[in-house]
Amino acid sequence: MSEQQLIRGTMILTASIFLSKMLGLIYVFPFTAIVGHKGLALYTYGYTPYTVLLSLATLGVPLAVSKFVSKYNALGDYRTGQRLLKSGLVVMSITGFIAFLVLFFLAGPIAHQVLDPENMEGNTVADTIFTIRMVSVALLVVPVMALIRGYFQGHQSMGPTAVSQVVEQLIRIIFILLLTYLIINVFGGELGIAVGFATFGAFVGAVAGLAVLLFYWRRRWDGLQKQIDESTVDHQIPLPKMYKELFAYALPISFVGLSIPLYQTVDLITFNPAMMATGISQAVTETYYASFTQASHKLILIPVALATAMSLTIIPTVTNAFINDEKDRLQRTITQTFQIILFLTVPAATGLMVLAEPAYGALFGLEEVAIGSDVLRFYAPVAIAFSIFAVTSALLQGINKQKYAVIALLAGLAFKVSGNSLLISWFAAHGAIIATGTGYLIAIAVNLWAVHKFAEYNFTFVLKRFLLICIFTAGMAAVVAFLNYGFQQIIPVNSRWDALLILTVSVVAGIAVYLNISVRSGLAGQILGHRFDFLNKK
């Protein structure tokens, strides 16, 4: 495969991942309009443990498989990759089935931990059990599908993965929105039934994604078989040794990728009981929970997804510079990575803080805007921590020190586990946000120490840039706050359209102010000019 084809394939895969993530963020807006915050909370009760069990069932194997297959293909040994695929399909089927059984039978204990069976407000234990069991079925399919994607990627064939990801997400979203709308608004069904079938959309989407992969497999079977027949080498690696190498790749990747689901699992177990222990009703508690773990969380992930997508493309350069002992190039690349993250996430998080009310009102409706905007305003700065942790963990992977990212995650998670309930008892919903933010700051501190020590990196320049970005962001925030306040005096927020108008004008003005200051000062050109020529100061 030529270098141009490889670059094209990587770009296609990156675009599909970003599109899938954006679809996964956007569908929450109409879904919330159909089921409300009560339904959104119920959906999260099912999806959070599912995400954790899925990660444990696959253990980062798909990405590791792509690295493993690519390595042995490059050595002319296509048979080893095929042996891994055949045995891996059996292993993933078994781990998926075990994960399905675990989640199915843990549905009752999880539901009783999350909700009070005696409480008649909000969601019921029976609905929560039904929701968790409906989503658990997807665990039978997703691990197998993930392995096949990894095998295709190992052959530098990104198209099957890209198409299957987008198809999976589209079918899942269409199924969720169509079925919940029909059940609630056409057939007059119960909310618990509608949300249960919404989580079942994960299984329907996975089947569609798997069908796409099998279609590609059938089309490319002759070519893959020809490569195997023409293999010049066969390492004949024993399966135990093969899997030892595979998991050496997979485990650190898997564990760091579990960071947000693990934090959300702590909230799943402790948030409702801790909030209700302060005297807050279950119905209000669930509104806070839905706002925190789904609605606001989805909003702050938008700048995180953009920033990390742009910065993580630099990681292969970090790996290459580290392996070749090119210290100056390594330092420049790390600096550029940090600058991109800070340049994008600091103003985005600040903008969400300032525009919390119109943003939440426009996207999730005015019914729960008081609670939702309060949570969003307090939660938005944590987006910066999410981004920095993701990138510093990737940097450590690039310099082959990923074990420190795992240590960092465990340190931060230990704080979240030990302090979540206590902080909620002191500060209500804000306490859970403080616990998450502090946990990530602890993890970031460990990662930064490791980057400083093992990459011999000096953070002085980045700190200076961070201060400059904060100054520019403060100027932008002042303009946005003024516009937001002024518009709300003229146009009271009585509908989503009012909120959307104020949000749109304020966001456009904020972007214009921030870009203008950044371009005129030369900062934008220095940070992003290598990607976007128009940002370079003329």
C-alpha positions as CSV (number, residue, x, y, z in Angstrom):
1,M,0.0,0.0,0.0
2,S,1.4,3.4,-1.0
3,E,1.9,6.2,1.6
4,Q,-0.8,8.3,-0.1
5,Q,-3.3,5.5,0.3
6,L,-2.4,5.0,3.9
7,I,-2.8,8.8,4.6
8,R,-6.1,8.8,2.8
9,G,-7.3,5.8,4.8
10,T,-6.3,7.4,8.1
11,M,-8.1,10.6,7.1
12,I,-11.3,8.6,6.3
13,L,-11.1,6.8,9.6
14,T,-10.5,10.0,11.6
15,A,-13.4,11.7,9.8
16,S,-15.7,8.7,10.5
17,I,-14.7,8.7,14.2
18,F,-15.4,12.4,14.5
19,L,-18.7,12.1,12.7
20,S,-19.8,9.2,14.9
21,K,-18.9,11.1,18.0
22,M,-20.7,14.2,16.9
23,L,-23.8,12.1,16.0
24,G,-23.6,10.5,19.5
25,L,-23.6,14.0,21.0
26,I,-26.3,15.6,18.9
27,Y,-29.0,12.9,19.1
28,V,-29.2,13.6,22.9
29,F,-31.0,16.9,22.2
30,P,-34.1,15.4,20.4
31,F,-34.0,12.4,22.7
32,T,-34.3,14.6,25.8
33,A,-37.1,16.5,24.1
34,I,-39.0,13.1,23.8
35,V,-38.2,11.5,27.2
36,G,-37.3,14.5,29.4
37,H,-34.7,14.5,32.1
38,K,-36.4,11.7,33.9
39,G,-36.0,9.5,30.9
40,L,-32.4,10.8,30.3
41,A,-31.5,9.7,33.9
42,L,-33.0,6.2,33.3
43,Y,-31.1,5.9,30.0
44,T,-27.8,6.7,31.9
45,Y,-28.5,4.1,34.5
46,G,-28.4,1.5,31.8
47,Y,-25.7,2.9,29.5
48,T,-23.0,3.7,32.2
49,P,-22.5,0.1,33.4
50,Y,-22.8,-1.1,29.8
51,T,-19.9,1.1,28.7
52,V,-17.7,-0.2,31.5
53,L,-18.6,-3.9,30.8
54,L,-18.0,-3.4,27.1
55,S,-14.5,-1.9,27.8
56,L,-13.7,-4.8,30.1
57,A,-15.0,-7.4,27.6
58,T,-12.8,-6.0,24.8
59,L,-9.8,-4.8,26.9
60,G,-8.5,-2.5,24.2
61,V,-8.1,-5.6,22.0
62,P,-9.3,-4.0,18.7
63,L,-6.6,-1.3,18.6
64,A,-4.0,-3.8,19.8
65,V,-5.1,-6.3,17.1
66,S,-4.5,-3.6,14.4
67,K,-1.0,-3.0,15.7
68,F,-0.3,-6.7,16.0
69,V,-1.6,-7.6,12.6
70,S,0.2,-4.6,11.0
71,K,3.5,-5.7,12.6
72,Y,3.4,-9.3,11.3
73,N,2.1,-8.3,7.9
74,A,5.1,-6.0,7.5
75,L,7.3,-9.0,8.2
76,G,5.6,-10.9,5.4
77,D,3.7,-13.2,7.9
78,Y,0.0,-13.0,7.1
79,R,-0.8,-16.3,8.7
80,T,-0.1,-15.2,12.2
81,G,-2.7,-12.4,11.8
82,Q,-5.3,-14.8,10.5
83,R,-4.6,-17.2,13.4
84,L,-5.1,-14.3,15.8
85,L,-8.4,-13.4,14.1
86,K,-9.8,-16.9,14.3
87,S,-8.9,-17.4,18.0
88,G,-9.8,-13.8,18.8
89,L,-13.3,-14.3,17.5
90,V,-13.8,-17.2,19.9
91,V,-12.2,-15.2,22.8
92,M,-14.3,-12.1,22.1
93,S,-17.5,-14.2,21.8
94,I,-16.8,-15.7,25.2
95,T,-15.8,-12.5,26.9
96,G,-18.9,-10.8,25.4
97,F,-21.2,-13.5,26.6
98,I,-19.7,-13.4,30.1
99,A,-20.0,-9.6,30.1
100,F,-23.7,-10.0,29.0
101,L,-24.4,-12.4,31.8
102,V,-22.7,-10.2,34.4
103,L,-24.6,-7.1,33.4
104,F,-27.9,-9.0,33.0
105,F,-27.7,-10.5,36.5
106,L,-26.3,-7.4,38.1
107,A,-29.2,-5.3,36.9
108,G,-31.1,-5.8,40.1
109,P,-28.3,-5.0,42.5
110,I,-27.4,-1.9,40.5
111,A,-31.0,-0.7,40.3
112,H,-31.4,-1.1,44.1
113,Q,-28.2,0.8,44.7
114,V,-29.1,3.7,42.4
115,L,-32.8,4.1,43.5
116,D,-34.8,3.7,46.7
117,P,-37.4,0.9,46.1
118,E,-39.7,2.6,48.6
119,N,-39.7,5.9,46.9
120,M,-42.6,6.5,44.5
121,E,-41.1,9.6,42.9
122,G,-39.0,9.5,39.7
123,N,-37.9,6.3,38.0
124,T,-38.7,2.9,39.4
125,V,-36.3,0.0,40.2
126,A,-38.3,-2.2,37.8
127,D,-37.8,0.2,34.9
128,T,-34.1,0.5,35.7
129,I,-33.6,-3.3,35.7
130,F,-35.5,-3.5,32.4
131,T,-33.3,-0.8,30.9
132,I,-30.0,-2.4,32.0
133,R,-31.0,-5.8,30.7
134,M,-32.1,-4.4,27.4
135,V,-28.7,-2.8,26.7
136,S,-26.8,-5.8,28.0
137,V,-27.8,-7.8,24.8
138,A,-25.4,-5.6,22.8
139,L,-22.5,-7.1,24.6
140,L,-23.0,-10.3,22.6
141,V,-22.2,-8.5,19.3
142,V,-20.0,-5.5,19.9
143,P,-16.8,-7.2,21.0
144,V,-16.8,-9.5,17.9
145,M,-17.4,-6.5,15.6
146,A,-14.6,-4.5,17.3
147,L,-12.2,-7.3,16.7
148,I,-13.0,-7.5,13.0
149,R,-12.5,-3.8,12.7
150,G,-9.1,-4.1,14.3
151,Y,-8.1,-6.9,11.8
152,F,-9.1,-4.7,8.8
153,Q,-7.2,-1.8,10.2
154,G,-4.1,-4.0,10.7
155,H,-4.3,-4.6,6.9
156,Q,-4.3,-0.7,6.5
157,S,-7.9,-1.0,5.3
158,M,-9.7,1.8,7.0
159,G,-12.8,1.9,4.9
160,P,-14.7,-1.0,6.5
161,T,-14.2,0.4,10.0
162,A,-15.2,3.9,8.9
163,V,-18.4,2.8,7.1
164,S,-19.4,0.4,9.8
165,Q,-19.0,3.0,12.6
166,V,-21.1,5.6,10.8
167,V,-23.8,3.0,9.8
168,E,-23.8,1.6,13.4
169,Q,-24.3,5.1,14.9
170,L,-26.9,6.2,12.4
171,I,-29.0,3.0,12.7
172,R,-28.8,3.2,16.5
173,I,-29.9,6.8,16.6
174,I,-32.7,6.4,14.1
175,F,-33.9,3.3,16.1
176,I,-33.7,5.3,19.4
177,L,-35.5,8.4,18.3
178,L,-38.1,6.7,16.1
179,L,-39.1,4.0,18.6
180,T,-39.2,6.3,21.7
181,Y,-41.3,8.8,19.8
182,L,-43.7,6.1,18.6
183,I,-44.0,4.4,22.0
184,I,-44.6,7.7,24.0
185,N,-46.4,9.9,21.5
186,V,-48.2,7.5,19.2
187,F,-49.0,4.4,21.3
188,G,-49.1,6.2,24.6
189,G,-46.7,3.8,26.2
190,E,-44.8,4.1,29.5
191,L,-41.5,6.0,29.7
192,G,-39.7,3.0,31.2
193,I,-40.6,0.8,28.2
194,A,-39.5,3.6,25.8
195,V,-36.2,4.1,27.4
196,G,-35.6,0.4,27.7
197,F,-36.0,0.0,24.0
198,A,-33.8,3.1,23.4
199,T,-30.9,1.3,25.1
200,F,-31.7,-1.8,23.0
201,G,-30.7,0.4,20.1
202,A,-27.1,-0.4,20.9
203,F,-27.7,-4.0,19.9
204,V,-29.6,-3.0,16.7
205,G,-26.8,-0.6,15.7
206,A,-24.2,-3.2,16.4
207,V,-25.9,-5.8,14.2
208,A,-26.0,-3.2,11.3
209,G,-22.3,-2.4,11.8
210,L,-21.4,-6.1,11.9
211,A,-23.4,-6.7,8.7
212,V,-21.3,-3.9,6.9
213,L,-18.1,-5.6,8.1
214,L,-19.3,-9.0,6.8
215,F,-20.2,-7.5,3.5
216,Y,-16.6,-6.1,3.2
217,W,-15.2,-9.4,4.3
218,R,-17.0,-11.3,1.6
219,R,-15.8,-8.8,-1.1
220,R,-12.2,-8.9,0.1
221,W,-12.0,-12.6,1.0
222,D,-10.1,-13.6,-2.2
223,G,-7.5,-10.9,-1.8
224,L,-6.9,-11.7,1.9
225,Q,-6.6,-15.4,1.2
226,K,-4.1,-14.7,-1.6
227,Q,-1.9,-12.7,0.9
228,I,-2.0,-15.6,3.3
229,D,-1.1,-18.2,0.6
230,E,1.8,-16.0,-0.5
231,S,3.2,-15.4,3.0
232,T,7.0,-15.8,3.0
233,V,7.2,-16.2,6.8
234,D,5.3,-18.1,9.5
235,H,6.4,-17.3,13.0
236,Q,4.2,-20.1,14.4
237,I,3.8,-18.2,17.7
238,P,2.0,-20.2,20.4
239,L,-1.4,-18.7,21.3
240,P,-0.3,-17.9,25.0
241,K,2.7,-16.0,23.7
242,M,0.6,-14.3,21.0
243,Y,-2.0,-13.1,23.6
244,K,0.8,-12.0,26.0
245,E,2.1,-9.6,23.3
246,L,-1.4,-8.5,22.4
247,F,-2.4,-7.6,26.0
248,A,0.9,-5.8,26.5
249,Y,-0.4,-3.4,23.8
250,A,-4.0,-3.4,24.9
251,L,-4.2,-3.0,28.7
252,P,-2.8,0.5,29.1
253,I,-4.8,1.7,26.1
254,S,-8.0,0.1,27.5
255,F,-7.6,1.4,31.0
256,V,-6.9,5.0,30.1
257,G,-9.9,4.9,27.7
258,L,-12.0,3.8,30.7
259,S,-11.4,7.1,32.6
260,I,-14.7,8.9,32.0
261,P,-16.9,5.7,32.3
262,L,-15.2,4.8,35.6
263,Y,-15.8,8.3,37.0
264,Q,-19.4,8.1,35.9
265,T,-19.8,4.6,37.5
266,V,-18.8,6.2,40.8
267,D,-21.5,8.8,40.3
268,L,-24.0,6.0,39.2
269,I,-23.5,4.3,42.6
270,T,-23.1,7.2,44.9
271,F,-24.8,10.3,43.4
272,N,-28.5,9.6,44.1
273,P,-28.1,8.1,47.6
274,A,-25.8,11.0,48.7
275,M,-28.1,13.7,47.2
276,M,-31.2,12.1,48.8
277,A,-29.4,11.9,52.1
278,T,-29.3,15.7,52.2
279,G,-33.1,15.8,52.0
280,I,-33.5,16.4,48.2
281,S,-36.3,14.4,46.6
282,Q,-35.6,11.6,44.2
283,A,-37.3,13.4,41.3
284,V,-35.1,16.5,41.7
285,T,-32.0,14.4,42.3
286,E,-32.6,12.5,39.0
287,T,-32.9,15.8,37.2
288,Y,-29.5,16.9,38.6
289,Y,-28.1,13.5,37.7
290,A,-29.3,13.6,34.1
291,S,-28.0,17.2,33.7
292,F,-24.6,16.2,35.1
293,T,-23.9,12.8,33.6
294,Q,-25.7,13.3,30.2
295,A,-26.9,16.7,29.1
296,S,-24.0,19.0,30.4
297,H,-21.5,16.2,29.9
298,K,-22.4,15.9,26.2
299,L,-22.0,19.7,25.8
300,I,-18.6,19.9,27.3
301,L,-17.4,16.9,25.3
302,I,-17.8,18.9,22.1
303,P,-14.7,21.1,22.6
304,V,-12.9,18.1,24.1
305,A,-13.5,16.0,21.0
306,L,-12.4,18.8,18.7
307,A,-9.2,19.6,20.7
308,T,-8.1,16.1,21.2
309,A,-8.8,15.1,17.6
310,M,-6.6,17.9,16.4
311,S,-3.8,17.3,18.9
312,L,-3.7,13.5,18.8
313,T,-2.6,13.6,15.2
314,I,0.7,14.8,16.5
315,I,1.3,11.7,18.7
316,P,2.9,9.6,15.9
317,T,5.4,12.4,15.5
318,V,6.1,12.2,19.2
319,T,6.7,8.4,19.0
320,N,9.0,8.8,16.0
321,A,11.0,11.6,17.6
322,F,11.4,9.7,20.8
323,I,12.5,6.5,19.1
324,N,15.1,8.4,17.0
325,D,16.3,10.4,20.0
326,E,15.5,13.7,18.3
327,K,15.1,15.7,21.5
328,D,14.5,19.1,19.9
329,R,11.8,17.8,17.7
330,L,10.2,16.0,20.6
331,Q,10.1,19.2,22.7
332,R,8.6,21.2,19.8
333,T,5.9,18.6,19.2
334,I,4.9,18.4,22.8
335,T,4.8,22.2,23.0
336,Q,2.6,22.3,19.9
337,T,0.2,19.7,21.4
338,F,-0.3,21.6,24.6
339,Q,-0.8,24.9,22.8
340,I,-3.5,23.4,20.5
341,I,-5.4,21.9,23.5
342,L,-5.3,25.1,25.5
343,F,-6.0,27.4,22.6
344,L,-9.2,25.6,21.8
345,T,-10.6,24.3,25.1
346,V,-10.0,27.3,27.4
347,P,-12.2,29.7,25.4
348,A,-14.7,27.0,24.6
349,A,-15.1,26.0,28.3
350,T,-15.3,29.7,29.3
351,G,-17.9,30.4,26.7
352,L,-20.0,27.5,28.0
353,M,-19.8,28.9,31.5
354,V,-20.9,32.4,30.4
355,L,-23.6,31.1,28.1
356,A,-24.8,28.2,30.2
357,E,-28.4,29.4,30.4
358,P,-29.1,30.0,26.7
359,A,-27.0,27.0,25.7
360,Y,-28.9,24.6,27.9
361,G,-32.3,26.2,27.1
362,A,-31.7,26.1,23.4
363,L,-30.6,22.5,23.3
364,F,-32.5,20.8,26.1
365,G,-35.5,23.0,26.6
366,L,-36.6,25.5,29.3
367,E,-38.3,23.0,31.6
368,E,-35.2,22.2,33.6
369,V,-33.0,25.1,32.5
370,A,-32.5,26.4,36.1
371,I,-30.9,23.1,37.3
372,G,-29.2,22.3,34.0
373,S,-27.6,25.7,33.5
374,D,-26.3,25.7,37.1
375,V,-24.7,22.3,36.5
376,L,-23.3,23.3,33.1
377,R,-21.8,26.5,34.4
378,F,-20.0,24.7,37.2
379,Y,-19.0,21.7,35.1
380,A,-17.7,23.5,32.0
381,P,-14.1,24.1,33.2
382,V,-13.6,20.4,33.7
383,A,-13.6,20.1,29.9
384,I,-10.1,21.5,30.0
385,A,-9.0,18.8,32.5
386,F,-10.6,16.1,30.3
387,S,-8.6,17.3,27.3
388,I,-5.3,17.7,29.0
389,F,-5.5,14.2,30.6
390,A,-6.3,12.6,27.3
391,V,-3.4,14.3,25.6
392,T,-0.9,13.8,28.3
393,S,-1.8,10.1,28.5
394,A,-1.3,9.8,24.7
395,L,2.0,11.6,25.0
396,L,3.1,9.1,27.6
397,Q,2.1,6.3,25.3
398,G,4.1,7.9,22.6
399,I,7.3,7.8,24.7
400,N,6.5,4.3,25.9
401,K,5.7,5.3,29.5
402,Q,2.0,4.5,29.5
403,K,2.1,2.8,32.9
404,Y,2.3,6.3,34.5
405,A,-0.9,7.2,32.8
406,V,-2.5,4.2,34.4
407,I,-1.0,5.2,37.8
408,A,-2.4,8.7,37.3
409,L,-5.9,7.4,36.5
410,L,-5.9,5.2,39.6
411,A,-4.7,8.1,41.8
412,G,-7.4,10.4,40.5
413,L,-10.1,7.7,40.7
414,A,-9.1,6.9,44.3
415,F,-9.9,10.5,45.2
416,K,-13.2,10.4,43.3
417,V,-14.3,7.2,45.1
418,S,-13.3,8.3,48.6
419,G,-14.5,11.9,48.3
420,N,-17.6,11.9,46.1
421,S,-20.3,11.2,48.7
422,L,-18.7,13.5,51.3
423,L,-18.4,16.4,48.8
424,I,-22.0,15.8,47.6
425,S,-23.2,16.0,51.3
426,W,-21.4,19.4,51.6
427,F,-22.1,21.0,48.2
428,A,-24.9,18.9,46.7
429,A,-24.5,18.3,42.9
430,H,-21.5,20.7,42.8
431,G,-19.7,18.2,45.1
432,A,-19.7,15.5,42.4
433,I,-18.3,18.0,39.9
434,I,-15.6,19.0,42.4
435,A,-14.7,15.4,43.0
436,T,-14.4,14.7,39.2
437,G,-12.4,17.9,38.6
438,T,-10.1,17.3,41.5
439,G,-9.6,13.7,40.5
440,Y,-8.6,14.7,37.0
441,L,-6.2,17.4,38.4
442,I,-4.5,14.8,40.5
443,A,-4.2,12.5,37.4
444,I,-2.9,15.4,35.3
445,A,-0.3,16.3,37.9
446,V,1.1,12.7,37.7
447,N,1.1,12.8,33.9
448,L,2.8,16.2,33.7
449,W,5.5,15.0,36.2
450,A,6.1,11.9,34.0
451,V,6.3,14.0,30.8
452,H,8.7,16.4,32.5
453,K,10.9,13.5,33.8
454,F,11.0,11.1,30.9
455,A,10.7,13.6,28.0
456,E,12.9,16.1,29.8
457,Y,10.3,18.7,29.1
458,N,10.3,22.2,30.5
459,F,6.8,23.7,31.0
460,T,7.8,27.4,31.3
461,F,6.9,28.4,27.8
462,V,3.6,26.6,27.9
463,L,2.7,28.3,31.1
464,K,3.4,31.7,29.5
465,R,1.2,30.8,26.6
466,F,-1.5,29.6,28.9
467,L,-1.5,33.0,30.7
468,L,-1.7,34.8,27.3
469,I,-4.6,32.5,26.2
470,C,-6.4,33.3,29.5
471,I,-6.0,37.0,29.0
472,F,-7.5,36.8,25.4
473,T,-10.3,34.5,26.8
474,A,-11.1,37.1,29.5
475,G,-11.6,39.7,26.8
476,M,-13.8,37.4,24.8
477,A,-15.8,36.4,27.9
478,A,-16.5,40.1,28.7
479,V,-17.9,40.8,25.3
480,V,-20.0,37.6,25.4
481,A,-21.3,38.2,28.9
482,F,-22.3,41.8,27.9
483,L,-24.2,40.6,24.8
484,N,-25.9,37.8,26.7
485,Y,-27.1,40.1,29.4
486,G,-28.1,42.8,27.0
487,F,-30.1,40.5,24.7
488,Q,-31.9,39.0,27.7
489,Q,-33.1,42.4,28.7
490,I,-34.5,42.9,25.2
491,I,-35.6,39.4,24.5
492,P,-36.6,37.4,27.6
493,V,-35.9,33.7,27.2
494,N,-39.5,32.4,27.0
495,S,-38.8,29.7,24.3
496,R,-36.1,27.6,22.8
497,W,-36.0,30.0,19.8
498,D,-35.2,32.9,22.1
499,A,-32.4,31.0,23.7
500,L,-31.1,29.8,20.4
501,L,-31.0,33.4,19.0
502,I,-29.1,34.7,22.0
503,L,-26.8,31.7,21.9
504,T,-26.0,32.0,18.2
505,V,-25.3,35.8,18.2
506,S,-23.2,35.5,21.4
507,V,-21.2,32.5,20.1
508,V,-20.5,34.1,16.7
509,A,-19.4,37.4,18.5
510,G,-17.2,35.4,20.9
511,I,-15.5,33.5,18.1
512,A,-14.9,36.7,16.1
513,V,-13.4,38.5,19.1
514,Y,-11.2,35.7,20.2
515,L,-9.9,35.0,16.6
516,N,-9.4,38.7,15.9
517,I,-7.2,39.1,19.0
518,S,-5.4,35.9,18.4
519,V,-4.7,36.6,14.7
520,R,-3.6,40.2,15.3
521,S,-1.3,39.2,18.1
522,G,0.2,36.4,15.9
523,L,-0.8,33.7,18.5
524,A,-3.3,31.9,16.2
525,G,-0.7,31.7,13.4
526,Q,2.0,30.3,15.7
527,I,-0.3,27.6,17.1
528,L,-2.5,26.6,14.1
529,G,-0.9,28.3,11.2
530,H,0.7,25.1,10.0
531,R,-2.8,23.7,9.6
532,F,-4.8,26.8,8.5
533,D,-2.7,29.2,6.5
534,F,-5.3,32.0,6.8
535,L,-4.5,32.3,10.5
536,N,-1.0,33.4,9.8
537,K,-0.6,37.2,10.3
538,K,0.1,38.9,7.0
